């Protein structure tokens, strides 16, 4: 398999599916409105509150009937949600949550999880609650609900393990798998350990970033919490994982020596060896991550301390108005300039913080040439409306040049056999209309490229498209739109059905000399000879 991290993907997706199906069953129901739970977050909160109650009753091995659930909802509603619900309505709401949302009205629930190892979907069944018949006071027959394994997994994945305990638990599971030589499972656990350490490092970096932006927005409670998590992570983790690494190295070495000196490893032992190597890789990365967390831990303390000290010093800083307290005083008494150093001296009391970048030592040092630039101030009277108006005017003039050039081409091509570009060149030179045909190099080139690229332009189809769709007027060149505009101006063009443009001879080149470009430079244009023809309806 190319990507090892996609192993056990169906197992991961089953956990995802438990949330997906639960939300899907809830969000599609309009029954919530009857009980005043309009917002999705309110609905999800009450669902999980009921599931937690069922779990507690299951753990205590006590009955959990609809009467019990209704009474529970009635209590938390009066104390927290404040919905106008009677006891009977609370019982009905409990029935709706348990039997419709959690039990899907008695229908089995499935979630398709893709398996990358077999390249197929695994249909996994998901069930949150089950029920059994119980007798209340030995006579009343009732249905009692309890959580299934999926229900427990759903709840236990929300909060039951504290953040500072997750690393310890995964480490214990990893150690257990190593002792049992279940190396495939140990690989998954060491990945989980590494991921938890990476998450902790990211939390430290985000905390440092928040503190630097504004230390007052980072509470002491958050600071204390992250410090405790850091200490829990770095307490004795490095020594433990060094020991694990030595153990893994020795076992991998034993398998390698067995492969070389005794026999070739079978498929199972070879898989063990590969897993041991992967475990060693992740152990090395975990130890590196431990060192980064240790360094970041001290950085966090230093940054938080410095920022708080800087904030405390702000109250001691006296602020002055340069205009009022300096310029005006000097204007009133110019002799005060002799003592100006008393006013400016505090600005230079604080030492400049110097840092040295060791990487600069290994870089090639280049001579820095200072460029002398003359300070110039140019006052520009800028009117935004006039600027836009000028831009629109320039674009309209350019569009008119496109239209005149294309009209000249189409007029010349309006004959039974069509006309070649070489002939159009001779005609334009003879009539002195070359500037109309080629107003600028860029305009003429864009028109010819569009004609050659389209080859056959269906006028009937273009007119049909124009009648069916409304387009905004544009001041940018659009070949199809401009052709329709040109043809519409003359009634005799109503029977034009196609405009065809074909290259006649790939070796033959047409040269237009001394053509003006938009940059104001004179250039020559070399074009392939093409045939342009207007086809009319017979």
Helices and strands as residue ranges (DSSP letters): G 4-6, H 9-27, G 31-35, H 40-59, H 66-76, I 77-81, H 87-95, I 96-102, G 104-106, E 109-115, E 120-126, E 129-136, E 140-147, H 149-156, H 163-179, H 183-213, G 215-217, H 220-234, H 237-261, H 267-314, H 322-322, I 323-327, H 328-332, G 334-339, H 340-344, G 345-348, G 358-362, H 384-412, E 419-420, H 421-431, H 434-437, H 441-454, E 456-458, H 459-468, H 479-488, G 491-493, E 496-516, E 522-536
